Amino acid sequence: MPIYEYRCRKCEKTFERFQRMGEGGEKVSCPFCGEKEPEKIISGFSSSKGEASTSSCGPSGGSSRFT
């Protein structure tokens, strides 16, 4: 089940919510102030390639426990 990120239009706090794919945000309310219909925001993610990668997965970073 994916995690969606929302920002409240009233108190401007950001929160996350587990939702099924295709489920709308009509039933979502802010857990801080109770305002209905918060704004769904695009979550940032990182993807790096090459030597300058800071990923914790792969040969350039993270734990060497399993290598």
C-alpha positions in Angstrom: 0.0 0.0 0.0 1.6 3.3 -1.0 2.2 6.3 1.2 0.8 9.6 0.1 1.9 12.9 1.5 -0.5 15.8 2.2 -0.2 19.4 3.3 -3.1 21.0 5.3 -4.4 24.2 3.6 -5.3 25.6 7.1 -2.4 24.9 9.4 0.1 24.1 6.6 1.5 21.0 8.4 2.6 18.1 6.3 1.6 14.5 7.0 1.6 11.0 5.4 -1.2 8.6 4.9 -1.4 5.0 3.7 -3.9 4.6 0.9 -4.9 2.1 -1.7 -3.9 2.8 -5.3 -6.6 4.9 -6.9 -8.2 5.9 -3.7 -8.9 9.6 -3.6 -8.2 12.1 -0.8 -11.9 13.0 -0.3 -12.0 11.2 3.1 -8.6 12.5 4.3 -8.5 15.2 7.1 -5.6 16.8 8.8 -4.6 14.9 11.9 -3.4 18.2 13.5 -6.4 20.5 13.1 -9.1 18.4 11.5 -9.4 20.4 8.3 -10.9 18.5 5.4 -9.5 18.2 1.9 -5.8 18.7 2.4 -3.6 19.2 -0.6 -1.9 16.1 -2.0 1.8 17.0 -2.6 4.4 15.3 -4.7 6.9 13.5 -2.5 10.6 14.0 -3.4 12.8 11.0 -4.1 16.4 10.7 -5.0 18.0 8.6 -7.8 21.7 8.9 -8.5 24.0 7.3 -11.1 27.7 7.3 -11.4 30.6 7.9 -9.1 29.0 10.6 -7.0 26.2 8.4 -5.8 25.3 8.8 -2.1 23.0 5.8 -2.1 23.2 3.4 0.8 22.5 0.6 -1.6 25.3 -0.8 -3.7 29.0 -1.0 -3.7 29.8 2.7 -2.9 27.9 3.1 0.4 26.0 1.5 3.2 26.9 -1.5 5.3 29.6 -4.0 4.1 28.0 -6.6 6.4 26.5 -8.6 3.5 29.3 -8.2 0.9 
